[in-house]
Amino acid sequence: MKTVAAYCLAALAEIAGCFSFWAYLRQGASPWLLLPGLVALSLFAFLLTLADSPAAGRAYAAYGGIYIAASLFWLWGMESVRPDRWDLAGAAFCLVGTCLILFGPRPA
């Protein structure tokens, strides 16, 4: 559960950090918004190190599905765009992959 919590918090930090650049470059927001964005991206990188995985690549691969689902929540909650059935189906498919990577049996 610690890993799933770390992934959820990492996704929020990554999306917020990346959105600060989006807002600055695409929406004309203040460049000062980049400072908390950089802090959020640093927090994102730190949080991924909390994943219970001996290999970074596996931790990042499993994180991908969480990131996709969190991005759709961001789309809906922060940008007021409701995900459609294809968004939701794609996210569900990715979360199945995340579960396979996280909880699949590993040879001893």
N, C-alpha and C positions, 0 to 999 in steps of 0.2 A: 504493500500500500504506500510505503514511503516513496517508491519510485513513481507511482501514478500521481501522487501529490506533487512531487518535484516536476514532473512533466507538465501538469496543469499550470503550475505557477510559472514555469519556464515559457510556456506558450503565451501566457498573458504578457510576460515581460518582453518576449520577442516581438509580438504583434504591436504592443504599445511603442516599443523602440523603433520598429520599422515604420509605423504609422507617423511618428514624428517627422521622419524624412519625407514621407508622402505628403504630409500636410504642408511642410515647408516648400518642397519642390513643385508640388502640383496644385496646391490650394492657396499659396501665398502667405502661409503662416509666418510668424516671426522666427528668425533664425535662433532665437533664444530657446525655442522649443526643442532644438537639437540637443541641448545639454541634458535634460531629463531623459531624452531618447537614448543617448549614449550610456547613461547610467542604467537604464532598463536593459539595454543590450548586454552590458557587462553582467548584470544580475542573471539574465538568461543563460549566459555561458557558464556562470558559477552553478546555477541550479541543475544544469545537465550533468555536472560532475557528481551530483548526489544520487544519480540513478544506480541501482544495484546491478551493475554489469561489469564483467572483467574486461570487456572490449568496447572502446568508444564507438566503433562503427555499428555494433548491435544496439547500443543505447540510442544513437542518433536515428537509426532505422525505425526502432519502436516508437520513438518520439514523433515521427512524421505523421502518424495517424491522429495523435492527440492535437498536433498543430493544425491539421486540416479541419478537424471538428471545431477547435477553438476559433479558427479564422471565420467560420460560418456564424458562430455566436457573435463575434465582433461585427461582422457584416450586418447582422440583424439588430444588435443592441446599440452599436455606436454609429452605424451609417444608415440605419432605418430602412434597410433593404432585406426583405424577408427571403430566406433561402427557398428555392423551389425543390420539387421532389427529386430532381436530378442531383442537386447539391447534397441533399440529405442521403440519397442512395449512395453517392460517391463517398461521403464521409463514413457511412456505416461500413462500406466495403473496406475502407482504409483502417477503421477501428478493429475489424476482424483480423486484418493483417498485424496490427499492433499486438493484439491478444496472442496470436500465434507466436510472434517473436518473444513476447514477455513471458508467456506461461507454457510454451511448448516444452516437451521433455528434452533434456540435453543428455548426451552420453556422459557417463562418469569418467 
